Each structure stands twice: as C-alpha cells, then as structure tokens.
C-alpha cells in the first residue's frame, strides 16, 4: 500500500531522514513513534507531497486514495453533519449529477453506483462517527462556526473517517478527545476497512488500535509487529543483544590487535599477522542503539503542607449566567495529598469545575472555600497559547526571577529541558513539547500546593511523558488531572471523579472499569439504532426506501411524457392552421413554414418516444429489482 524507499531529506542542513525505508501493507494499522523533533510530521508532509524528498521515493499503490486531517479546520455556516457528508466527494458529485441528469441510462448508472458505495446509509454512518467523537444529535445540526477550534478539529477528523480513504494519515488524533472519545476512536481504527498510519504518543491507544509500530530514530525507520508494549520489549531485547554482540566484537578486536602488535615484525608470523589485519579492516562495527538522555521535568512541591481541606465545595453551583447552571450539587473536598483524575465527556463541565477550583468562577449557590495560603499551578492548552510568542523562554523566566543571576535562570530552564539551544528561541518558534516544558517551569515556579493539569501530556513524546509521570509521583502537593491518557492517569492518580449529568461525583471503579462501561454504552447505542422494526413497519419502511431509490427514474420517464404531450399539442395546432381554406393560395410562405414545423415536431416526438421507452424500461427493471 505504501513504500518508502531510501528516503533522504534535509532541513536547514540537518539530516532528518538518511536512506529511511519502510513498507506498509494493505489493511495494516501502523503507529509512528519517536522523539519530538525527529521528523514525524515532516514524514507525513513528504507522503502527502507538501514537501519534496532530496533523494529516494515514496510510492502509493496505484489508484489508492490518500486522506489526512487538514490543519485548516472547517469554520463556515455549514452544519456538522453536512460537512462530514461532503467529505465523500464521489457521493456528493453523484447526488448533484442525479438532480440534473436526463439520460435514463446515465441516471440508472448513477443510482447503481450510489448503491454500491452505500450512499443511502451515509447520514446514519456520519451521525455515528460524530456521536462517537462527542457530538449529540442537536450539535450535529449546528454550524461549524459555532464551535471552538478543538471541537472543529474533531469535525475534521470525523469527515476524514467518514470519507474512508484507502490510506489514512492521522497526526496525534487523540489530542482533542476525552477518554470516551479516545476509547471510541480506538475501536473505530481497529475496524477501519483501509490502511492507517498514525503519529501518536498515547501508549494505550497504540496498544489497542494499531497492528504495527514504526520507530523513527537516527534518521531511519524500523518496523515492529504488535502494539507499543510489544515494541518496547523488542527494542529492549534488541539493545541487549546488540550490546552483547558489540562487547564480543570489542574483545575480538583487542585480541587481533594484540596479536598484530606482538608478531607483525617477526618473519615467521608475518602472514598470520597480515591475515588478522585484513580481518580487522573487514570488521563492521555493530551498531548500538544509544538514546539521548531525556531532560527531567522538575516540579517542586510546597515547603510546608497546609491543613486539610485545601479546597472544599459545599452544595455549590457553577455556571456562566445567573439563571443557567452547568454544575449543581457539588459536595467535594481536596486534601493536601490527593491525586485525583477527573473523567467525563467534553462539554459536560470539566473545565467549568476547574475554573471553580481556580477561583475564576464564583459559586452561584452554596460556597467554595480555599485555604487562605493556597498556591495553585494551572496547566491547560490555552495557557500554552497565551505564552508571549515574541519572548524567549529566558525572557519568561527573567520576569519570575528578576533578582537572580543569569546562571541561576539558565539552570532553572535547563532543569526542564530548555538548554542553551532553545532558551533564546522565541516561544512562537518552540515546538509543542518545548512550550509545554516552559509552561511547567512557569506554573511550578512558586512550589504550588495544588496542580490542576488539563491534558498536560498532549505535546510530549513517550520519554517526556515518562519524565512527567516520574515528576508528578515525586511531587509532594495535591494533583488534579484532566486527561485522555490512561497510562498517565493510572500511573499518578489514586481517586477518580466523574463529571456527568450536571454534577461531579466520585467513581469507585478503576479506569479499566470506566473504559469497559464506555464500550458497553457504545454497543448499546448501536443496538438501539439497529434494533429491527416490527415486521409490518419494517416492510413499509423498506418499500418506501425502495421507492425513494428509483424515484429519479420515474421522474425522468414522466418528464419525457410531458415533453411528448407538449409537442403533440403543437402538431394539433399546426394541423388546425393548415386546414384553413385557400392557405396555400393566399399565404404560401406561412403554409410552407407550418409544414416544416410539423415535420420537425413529428421527428422530435418520434425521438422522444424512443427515449421514453428506454426510460420506462429502466424504471420497470428497477421496480422489479427492488421487488415493487
């Protein structure tokens, strides 16, 4: 399906790909992993043709359709369901043509093709995809412009999933999804009829959704069967074997060099020494996989713990308008050592609840009490977007450390992986991972008592996520995390809260229990949607659907009948005019003109009748096929 052969690509003199090779077979679901900055997104741009390779080739199967989610998300007045339906270009084109086509044979061909591509169930399929990604039936009828950028990214993803290209490229598709959406997407990708190539750093997604892993390292691509855990085991074994082989080779090299040094000058040993020299020259060093050390993410905990609770909700109600509540009946508390994971579908009120903790929203009813000395560190996507794009990481730290020395400021940045190379880079030019590290440095500066983290791992690669987990487990304050990354949640939190039905409540099960519930709920929805109608109703529905499918053929035949009747009426009028006495004597020119018009209309009626017979035959055949 996709073959990358000896691909070489350089950017600003730096080699990103050095004769990289990878083959993806039809139907495979391949996850692309690698450190931030190794070129994963660049590879996708090369595959799409947005960039040109310096050497090598990228070949798709002949005739294969390639699809990817564009950075330009839909934002016009078109409804979500219409946006998704229009992503199937062939279906849209055929439906448009069906409205204007007049040739009965072409009309029949159009509807045959529409049936072949399952066009008549398109709206139901589009609605299922949108529902899986978090849009209810009311949302699906709203305009794209009514939604934020993150939600519109979901619409773009839904449109591409609906279009079902032969090979689908997805770049971090779970970044804008909640746990429920990520679970649904895992299942959808597993059953996707085509081939998928997916950039992701979500361990659970890569374990559940993909069949193979492609690892980008040192400018080359390496393929491994199975999910991420299997890849990690294989890579560790490969490193172990290579290191053992390298050690064995080094021992052999030392032995050969010692022999040559000792006996090279002796005539009776010269030939043996020469053969060992040739052996040394031919010895190819065993390549070892040496990972660059990943910079830590240090989050300093508070020097002194506060008395519990640090935040308390007592019958609190939160909302944005006085008469409209988003969350009600909030009776919760956060203690100094709590590790809480906040679950719930997007739009249910997770961000509203976080704003209540932060004090951005005041309680409409009841009250929210915070410890008077409470310091909160808040991490969210919009916080990253609010970084001053023209200021460097160093400039940001200067504002927080005005009296510190330059060495102290740079040491602070270095502790978060922002060294000399990128500390002077404007924030707008930093990668997503580097921006996230800068924000961690800023929110942790005052050693907060509570961290509120909204999707903190979105822009971090696997190794950086592992460092974040390590840092959060070492952090001595309280943590509340909103994330779709189940590995992060399972590694850090010990309590789960769920935002649902207008309130926040504790959840006694595990994340696996929650995931299972979401899958069962999704299956239940499908069963209800596909529940068979009573026999009589189903029969009437099937007949109505069949009549709808062949209606264009019926309309075409009726239109021809009307044209035939109109031209026959003209012939009757001409015959009346020709029957006037002495017409050929008194007005010979009119008589000749009427005669020509009659001949023309007679021939036209004959042609239309032939066309009508063909159209009628196509309609009758379609009725027979549909059992009507």
C-alpha positions in Angstrom: 0.0 0.0 0.0 2.8 2.5 1.0 6.5 2.0 0.3 9.2 4.4 1.5 12.4 3.6 -0.3 15.8 5.0 0.7 14.3 8.4 1.7 16.7 11.2 2.4 15.6 14.7 3.5 17.5 17.6 5.0 16.2 20.7 6.6 18.5 23.7 7.1 21.5 21.4 6.7 20.3 18.9 9.3 19.6 15.4 8.1 16.1 14.2 9.2 16.0 11.1 7.1 19.0 9.2 5.9 18.0 6.4 3.4 15.0 5.6 5.5 12.9 2.6 4.3 9.5 1.3 5.4 6.8 -0.8 3.8 3.2 -0.7 5.0 0.9 -3.5 3.7 -2.8 -3.1 2.9 -5.0 -3.1 6.0 -2.2 -2.6 8.5 -2.7 0.0 11.2 0.8 1.4 11.9 1.7 3.7 14.8 4.6 6.1 14.1 6.7 6.9 17.3 9.8 8.8 18.0 11.2 11.7 20.0 9.9 15.2 19.5 11.8 16.8 16.7 12.8 13.7 14.9 10.6 14.4 11.8 7.4 12.5 12.2 5.1 15.3 10.9 7.7 16.1 8.2 7.4 12.5 7.0 3.6 12.9 6.7 4.2 16.1 4.7 6.6 14.2 2.4 4.0 11.4 1.9 1.3 14.0 1.2 3.5 15.7 -1.3 3.7 19.0 0.5 7.4 18.6 0.7 9.8 17.1 -1.8 12.4 14.5 -0.9 16.1 15.1 -1.5 16.6 11.5 -2.6 14.7 8.2 -2.6 11.0 7.7 -3.3 7.6 7.4 -1.6 5.1 5.2 -3.6 1.4 4.6 -3.0 -0.5 1.7 -4.6 -1.8 2.8 -8.0 -5.2 4.4 -7.7 -5.1 4.4 -3.9 -6.8 7.4 -2.2 -4.8 9.2 0.5 -6.5 11.1 3.2 -5.3 13.3 6.1 -6.8 15.8 8.5 -6.0 19.3 7.3 -4.7 22.0 9.6 -7.4 24.3 8.2 -10.4 23.1 10.2 -14.0 23.7 8.9 -15.4 27.0 10.3 -18.2 28.1 8.0 -22.0 28.2 8.3 -22.4 24.6 7.1 -23.7 22.1 9.7 -21.5 19.5 11.2 -23.4 16.6 9.5 -23.3 18.4 6.1 -19.5 19.0 6.5 -18.9 15.3 7.2 -21.2 14.1 4.4 -19.5 16.4 1.9 -16.1 14.8 2.7 -17.2 11.9 0.4 -16.5 13.7 -2.9 -17.8 10.9 -5.1 -21.1 10.6 -3.2 -21.6 14.4 -3.3 -20.8 14.6 -7.0 -23.1 11.7 -7.9 -26.0 13.2 -5.9 -25.5 16.5 -7.6 -25.5 14.9 -11.1 -28.6 12.9 -10.3 -30.5 16.1 -9.9 -29.8 17.3 -13.4 -29.1 14.1 -15.4 -31.6 13.5 -18.2 -30.2 10.4 -19.9 -32.1 7.4 -18.4 -29.1 5.1 -18.8 -26.8 7.6 -17.0 -29.4 8.0 -14.3 -29.5 4.2 -13.8 -25.7 4.1 -13.7 -25.6 6.9 -11.1 -28.0 5.1 -8.7 -26.3 1.8 -9.2 -23.0 3.4 -8.1 -24.7 5.2 -5.2 -26.0 1.8 -4.1 -22.5 0.2 -4.5 -20.9 2.9 -2.2 -23.7 2.5 0.4 -24.7 6.2 -0.2 -28.2 5.7 1.2 -26.9 4.9 4.7 -24.4 7.8 4.6 -26.3 10.1 7.0 -26.6 7.3 9.6 -22.8 6.5 9.3 -21.8 10.1 9.6 -24.1 10.6 12.6 -22.5 7.6 14.3 -19.0 8.9 13.8 -19.9 12.4 15.1 -21.7 10.8 18.1 -18.6 8.7 18.9 -16.4 11.9 18.8 -18.7 13.7 21.3 -21.4 15.5 19.2 -25.0 14.8 20.1 -27.9 15.0 17.6 -28.5 18.7 18.3 -24.9 19.6 17.9 -24.7 17.8 14.5 -27.2 20.3 13.1 -25.3 23.4 14.3 -22.9 25.4 12.1 -19.2 24.6 12.3 -18.6 28.3 13.2 -20.5 27.8 16.5 -17.7 25.6 17.9 -14.2 26.2 19.2 -11.0 25.2 17.4 -10.6 22.0 19.3 -14.2 20.9 18.5 -13.8 21.8 14.9 -10.6 19.6 14.8 -13.0 16.7 15.8 -15.3 17.6 12.9 -12.3 17.5 10.5 -11.3 14.1 12.0 -14.9 12.9 11.6 -15.0 14.0 8.0 -11.9 12.1 7.1 -13.0 8.9 8.9 -16.3 9.1 7.0 -14.5 9.6 3.6 -12.7 6.3 4.3 -9.6 6.8 2.1 -7.5 3.8 1.2 -4.7 5.0 3.4 -5.4 7.4 6.3 -2.8 9.6 7.9 -3.5 10.9 11.4 -1.3 13.1 13.5 -2.0 12.8 17.2 -5.7 12.2 16.7 -6.5 11.8 20.4 -5.1 15.2 21.4 -8.5 16.8 21.2 -10.5 13.9 22.6 -11.7 13.0 26.1 -11.3 9.4 27.5 -14.7 8.5 26.0 -13.7 9.8 22.5 -10.3 8.1 22.6 -11.9 4.8 23.5 -14.4 5.1 20.6 -11.6 6.0 18.2 -9.5 3.0 19.2 -12.4 0.7 18.3 -13.1 2.6 15.1 -9.5 2.4 13.9 -9.3 -1.3 14.7 -12.3 -2.0 12.4 -11.3 0.7 9.8 -11.5 -1.0 6.3 -8.4 0.7 5.0 -4.8 1.2 6.0 -3.8 3.7 8.8 -0.5 5.5 9.5 -0.8 7.3 12.8 1.5 9.5 14.8 0.7 9.1 18.5 2.3 9.2 21.9 -0.7 7.7 23.6 0.5 4.3 24.9 -3.0 2.9 25.5 -4.1 4.0 22.0 -1.0 2.4 20.4 -1.6 -0.8 22.4 -5.3 -1.1 21.5 -5.6 0.4 18.0 -2.5 -0.5 15.9 -1.1 -3.7 14.5 2.5 -2.5 14.0 4.8 0.2 15.3 7.2 2.2 13.1 10.1 3.7 15.1 11.8 6.8 13.8 15.4 7.1 15.2 18.7 8.2 13.8 17.1 9.2 10.5 15.8 5.7 9.8 12.5 3.8 10.1 12.3 0.5 11.9 9.2 -1.7 11.8 7.9 -3.9 14.7 4.8 -6.1 14.8 2.3 -5.6 17.6 1.4 -2.6 19.9 3.6 -0.3 21.8 4.3 -2.6 24.8 5.5 -5.3 22.4 7.7 -2.8 20.5 9.2 -1.6 23.8 10.1 -5.2 24.8 11.5 -6.0 21.3 13.6 -2.8 21.3 15.0 -3.5 24.8 15.9 -7.1 23.7 17.5 -5.7 20.5 19.6 -3.2 22.6 20.6 -6.0 24.9 21.7 -8.4 22.1 23.5 -5.6 20.2 25.4 -4.6 23.3 26.4 -8.2 23.9 27.5 -8.6 20.3 29.3 -5.3 20.5 31.1 -6.4 23.6 32.1 -9.7 22.0 33.3 -7.9 18.9 35.4 -5.4 21.0 37.0 -8.4 22.8 37.9 -10.0 19.4 39.2 -6.7 18.1 41.5 -6.3 21.1 42.8 -9.9 20.7 43.5 -9.3 17.0 45.2 -6.0 17.6 47.4 -7.5 20.3 48.5 -10.4 18.0 49.4 -7.9 15.2 51.3 -5.6 17.6 53.3 -8.5 19.0 54.1 -10.6 15.9 54.0 -8.1 13.0 57.8 -7.7 12.9 58.5 -11.5 13.1 59.1 -13.1 9.7 57.6 -16.5 10.7 54.4 -14.8 11.9 54.1 -12.1 9.3 51.5 -13.9 7.1 49.3 -14.7 10.2 49.6 -11.0 11.3 48.6 -9.8 7.8 45.5 -12.0 7.7 44.5 -10.6 11.1 45.0 -7.0 9.8 42.6 -7.9 6.9 40.2 -9.3 9.3 40.3 -6.0 11.3 39.7 -4.0 8.2 36.7 -6.0 7.2 35.1 -5.9 10.7 32.0 -3.8 10.6 31.2 -2.3 14.0 27.9 -3.5 15.5 25.5 -0.5 15.6 24.2 0.1 19.0 21.0 2.0 19.9 22.0 4.8 22.2 19.2 7.1 23.3 19.9 10.7 24.0 19.2 11.3 27.7 15.8 13.0 28.2 15.8 16.1 30.3 13.7 15.8 33.5 10.6 17.8 34.4 11.1 19.0 37.9 8.0 20.2 39.8 8.9 21.4 43.3 6.4 20.7 46.0 5.4 23.1 48.7 7.8 23.6 51.6 5.0 23.3 54.2 1.8 21.3 53.8 -1.5 23.1 54.5 -4.2 21.8 56.8 -6.9 19.9 55.1 -9.1 20.5 53.1 -7.3 22.9 50.8 -10.4 23.3 48.6 -14.0 22.5 49.6 -17.2 22.6 47.7 -20.4 22.8 49.8 -23.7 22.5 47.9 -22.0 24.7 45.3 -23.5 25.5 41.9 -21.4 26.8 39.0 -22.4 28.5 35.7 -21.8 31.4 33.5 -25.2 33.1 33.6 -27.2 33.7 36.8 -30.2 31.6 35.6 -28.2 28.8 33.9 -26.2 26.3 36.0 -23.6 24.0 34.4 -22.8 22.0 37.6 -25.0 21.6 40.6 -24.9 19.8 44.0 -21.2 19.9 44.4 -20.1 18.5 47.7 -16.4 17.6 47.4 -13.1 18.3 49.1 -9.5 18.3 48.0 -6.8 17.4 50.6 -3.1 18.3 50.5 -2.0 14.8 49.4 -4.9 14.0 47.0 -4.2 12.5 43.5 -7.5 12.9 41.5 -8.3 12.0 37.9 -11.3 14.0 36.5 -13.2 12.0 33.9 -16.2 12.9 31.8 -17.2 13.7 28.2 -16.1 17.0 26.7 -18.9 19.6 27.2 -20.1 18.0 30.5 -18.3 20.7 32.6 -14.7 19.5 33.4 -13.3 22.9 32.5 -16.1 24.7 34.4 -15.2 22.7 37.5 -11.5 23.5 37.2 -12.4 27.2 36.9 -14.3 26.8 40.2 -11.2 25.4 41.9 -9.1 28.2 40.5 -11.5 30.9 41.6 -12.2 32.1 38.0 -15.8 31.2 38.6 -17.6 32.0 41.8 -20.3 29.8 43.2 -23.8 30.8 42.1 -25.2 29.0 45.1 -23.6 27.3 48.1 -19.9 28.1 48.5 -16.3 27.2 47.6 -13.7 27.6 50.3 -10.0 27.7 49.5 -7.2 27.7 52.1 -6.0 31.3 52.5 -2.4 30.4 51.7 -3.2 28.1 48.8 -1.0 28.4 45.7 -2.3 26.7 42.6 -0.4 25.8 39.4 -2.6 25.6 36.3 -1.6 23.9 33.1 -4.0 24.0 30.1 -3.8 24.2 26.3 -5.0 27.9 26.3 -2.2 28.7 28.8 0.3 27.5 26.3 -1.4 29.6 23.6 -1.1 32.6 25.8 2.7 32.5 26.1 4.2 35.6 24.6 5.3 34.3 21.2 7.9 37.0 20.7 9.6 36.4 24.1 12.1 33.7 24.6 12.0 31.1 27.4 14.7 33.0 29.1 12.7 36.3 28.9 9.8 34.5 30.6 12.0 33.3 33.4 13.6 36.8 33.9 10.1 38.1 34.9 9.8 35.4 37.6 13.5 35.7 38.8 14.3 39.4 38.5 17.0 39.3 41.2 18.6 36.0 40.2 21.8 35.7 38.2 21.9 34.6 34.6 23.4 31.3 35.6 20.5 30.7 38.0 17.9 31.5 35.4 19.6 29.3 32.8 19.9 26.5 35.4 16.2 26.8 36.0 15.4 26.4 32.3 17.9 23.5 31.9 16.2 21.6 34.6 13.1 21.5 32.4 15.0 20.5 29.2 15.3 24.0 27.8 19.0 24.4 27.4 21.2 26.9 25.6 20.0 25.8 22.2 16.4 26.7 22.7 16.3 29.1 25.7 16.8 32.1 23.4 14.3 30.9 20.8 11.0 33.0 20.7 8.2 31.0 22.3 6.3 31.1 19.0 9.1 29.1 17.3 9.3 26.4 20.0 7.8 23.0 19.4 4.7 22.0 21.2 6.8 19.8 23.6 9.2 22.7 24.3 6.3 25.1 25.0 4.8 22.5 27.4 8.1 22.3 29.3 8.3 26.1 29.5 4.8 26.2 31.0 5.6 23.5 33.5 8.6 25.6 34.6 6.4 28.7 35.0 3.5 27.1 36.9 5.8 25.2 39.2 7.9 28.3 40.0 6.2 29.1 43.3 6.1 25.5 44.5 2.3 25.3 44.5 0.2 23.3 46.9 -2.1 22.1 44.1 -1.5 21.3 40.5 -4.6 21.4 38.1 -3.5 19.9 34.9 -5.7 19.9 31.8 -4.3 17.5 29.2 -0.7 18.1 30.3 0.8 15.3 28.1 -0.7 16.3 24.7 2.6 17.7 23.2 5.0 15.4 25.0 6.7 12.4 23.4 6.8 9.0 25.2 10.0 9.6 27.1 8.9 13.1 28.2 5.6 11.6 29.3 7.5 9.1 31.4 9.5 12.0 32.9 6.3 13.9 33.7 4.9 10.8 35.5 8.1 10.5 37.5 7.9 14.2 38.4 4.3 14.1 39.5 4.9 11.0 41.6 7.7 12.8 43.3 5.7 16.0 43.7 4.5 16.4 47.4 1.4 18.6 46.8 -2.1 17.7 45.5 -2.8 16.9 41.9 -6.0 17.0 39.8 -5.6 15.8 36.2 -7.9 16.0 33.3 -6.5 13.7 30.6 -7.4 11.1 28.0 -4.0 9.4 28.5 -5.0 6.4 30.6 -1.3 5.5 31.2 -0.7 8.9 32.8 -3.9 8.6 35.0 -3.2 5.0 36.1 0.4 5.9 37.0 -0.4 9.1 39.0 -3.9 9.2 40.4 -5.5 7.2 43.2 -9.0 8.6 43.1 -11.4 9.2 40.2 -14.2 11.8 39.9 -16.7 11.8 37.0 -18.4 14.9 35.6 -21.8 13.7 34.4 -25.5 14.8 34.5 -24.7 18.2 35.7 -22.6 17.3 38.8 -19.3 15.8 39.9 -19.3 12.6 41.8 -16.7 10.0 43.0 -16.2 6.9 40.9 -15.4 3.7 42.8 -14.3 1.6 39.9 -10.9 1.5 38.0 -10.1 3.2 34.7 -10.4 -0.2 33.1 -14.0 -0.4 34.5 -14.7 3.0 33.2 -13.3 2.1 29.8 -15.4 -1.1 29.7 -18.6 0.9 30.6 -17.9 3.3 27.7 -17.5 0.4 25.2 -20.7 -1.2 26.5 -22.6 2.1 26.3 -21.4 2.5 22.7 -22.5 -1.1 21.8 -25.9 -0.4 23.4 -26.4 2.7 21.3 -25.6 0.8 18.1 -28.0 -2.0 19.1 -30.8 0.5 19.8 -30.1 2.3 16.5 -30.0 -1.1 14.6 -33.0 -2.6 16.5 -35.3 -4.2 14.0 -38.7 -2.6 13.5 -41.9 -4.6 13.8 -42.4 -6.7 10.6 -45.2 -4.6 9.2 -43.4 -1.3 9.9 -40.2 -2.7 8.5 -41.9 -3.8 5.4 -43.4 -0.4 4.8 -40.1 1.3 5.5 -38.3 -1.0 3.1 -40.9 -0.3 0.4 -40.6 3.5 1.0 -36.8 3.3 0.8 -37.0 1.3 -2.5 -39.5 3.8 -4.0 -37.1 6.6 -2.9 -34.2 4.9 -4.7 -36.0 4.6 -8.0 -37.9 7.9 -7.9 -35.4 9.7 -10.2 -36.1 7.0 -12.9 -39.8 7.5 -12.5 -39.4 11.3 -12.7 -37.3 11.0 -15.8 -40.0 9.0 -17.6 -42.7 11.4 -16.5 -40.7 14.4 -17.8 -40.4 12.7 -21.2 -44.1 12.0 -21.3 -44.8 15.7 -20.7 -42.4 16.7 -23.5 -44.1 14.3 -25.9 -47.6 15.6 -25.0 -46.4 19.2 -25.5 -45.0 18.5 -29.0 -48.1 16.5 -29.9 -50.2 19.5 -28.9 -48.1 21.7 -31.2 -48.7 19.3 -34.1 -52.5 19.6 -33.4 -52.3 23.4 -33.5 -50.3 23.2 -36.8 -52.9 20.9 -38.3 -55.6 23.3 -37.4 -53.7 26.2 -39.0 -53.1 24.2 -42.2 -56.8 23.3 -42.5 -57.7 26.9 -43.2 -59.2 27.2 -46.8 -57.0 28.7 -49.6 -54.0 29.0 -47.1 -51.6 27.8 -49.8 -53.0 30.4 -52.3 -53.4 33.4 -50.0 -50.2 32.8 -47.8 -47.9 30.2 -49.4 -44.9 31.2 -47.2 -46.8 30.6 -43.9 -48.1 27.3 -45.3 -44.6 26.1 -46.1 -43.3 27.3 -42.7 -46.1 25.4 -40.9 -45.4 22.3 -42.9 -41.7 22.4 -42.0 -42.6 22.9 -38.3 -45.0 19.9 -38.4 -42.2 17.7 -39.9 -39.8 18.9 -37.2 -42.2 18.2 -34.3 -43.1 14.8 -35.7 -39.5 13.8 -35.8 -38.9 15.2 -32.3 -41.9 13.2 -31.0 -40.5 10.0 -32.5 -37.1 10.6 -30.9 -38.7 11.4 -27.5 -40.9 8.3 -27.7 -37.8 6.2 -28.3 -36.1 7.8 -25.3 -39.3 7.4 -23.2 -39.4 3.7 -24.0 -35.8 3.2 -22.8 -36.5 5.3 -19.7 -39.7 3.4 -18.9 -37.9 0.1 -19.4 -35.1 1.2 -16.9 -37.8 2.2 -14.4 -39.7 -1.1 -14.7 -36.5 -3.0 -14.4 -35.5 -1.1 -11.3 -39.0 -1.8 -9.8 -38.5 -5.5 -10.5 -35.1 -5.4 -8.8 -36.5 -3.7 -5.8 -39.4 -6.1 -5.6 -42.1 -3.5 -6.1 
